Amino acid sequence: MTLARVGLGRKVPSSVAVKSPTIEELTRAVSNLGLEFEVYSDKKHPSNWFEGGPYGYVAVRKDSVIRRFGSINKRRLLMLIARELIRVRQSTQQGGRGGT
């Protein structure tokens, strides 16, 4: 079922996804991966223009991805970011102590 949902619009499997990541979590995850990025904290997805609440996005510079990982496709990059988001979320929930 997960693979079917990936084909229908899900970018990463739900087993690797973090629910409602914040801009701060995204920036930390992308930064931890050693990538250059820009934050647009005042933007909304066009289909959600009417919704309130937190919004924004992080734009990763393609040249920094190529320097760091070589040739990599978008789905693989999203999987790397998703896994790093899990680590960021876990460290946040543990009070920022990075549990080992």
HUFEN-V354804 format. One record per backbone hydrogen bond with DSSP energy under -1.0 kcal/mol. CO is the residue of the C=O (numbers start at 1). NH is the residue of the N-H. E is the energy in kcal/mol with one decimal. If there is no record, write none. Layout:
co:CO nh:NH e:E
co:CO nh:NH e:E
This chain:
co:1 nh:5 e:-2.0
co:2 nh:6 e:-2.0
co:3 nh:7 e:-1.7
co:5 nh:10 e:-2.2
co:6 nh:9 e:-1.2
co:13 nh:16 e:-2.0
co:22 nh:26 e:-2.4
co:23 nh:27 e:-2.8
co:24 nh:28 e:-2.1
co:25 nh:29 e:-2.5
co:26 nh:30 e:-2.7
co:27 nh:31 e:-2.3
co:28 nh:32 e:-2.7
co:29 nh:33 e:-1.3
co:30 nh:35 e:-1.9
co:31 nh:34 e:-1.9
co:36 nh:61 e:-2.7
co:38 nh:59 e:-3.0
co:40 nh:43 e:-1.1
co:40 nh:57 e:-1.5
co:45 nh:48 e:-2.2
co:46 nh:49 e:-1.0
co:48 nh:51 e:-1.4
co:57 nh:40 e:-2.9
co:59 nh:38 e:-2.4
co:61 nh:65 e:-1.4
co:62 nh:66 e:-2.3
co:63 nh:67 e:-2.2
co:64 nh:68 e:-2.0
co:65 nh:69 e:-3.3
co:66 nh:70 e:-1.9
co:73 nh:77 e:-2.1
co:74 nh:78 e:-2.6
co:75 nh:79 e:-2.0
co:76 nh:80 e:-2.1
co:77 nh:81 e:-2.4
co:78 nh:82 e:-2.7
co:79 nh:83 e:-2.4
co:80 nh:84 e:-2.0
co:81 nh:85 e:-2.5
co:82 nh:86 e:-1.7
co:83 nh:87 e:-1.6
co:84 nh:88 e:-2.6
co:85 nh:89 e:-2.9
co:86 nh:90 e:-2.5
co:87 nh:91 e:-2.4
co:88 nh:92 e:-2.1
co:89 nh:93 e:-2.3
co:90 nh:94 e:-1.3
co:91 nh:96 e:-3.3
co:92 nh:95 e:-1.4
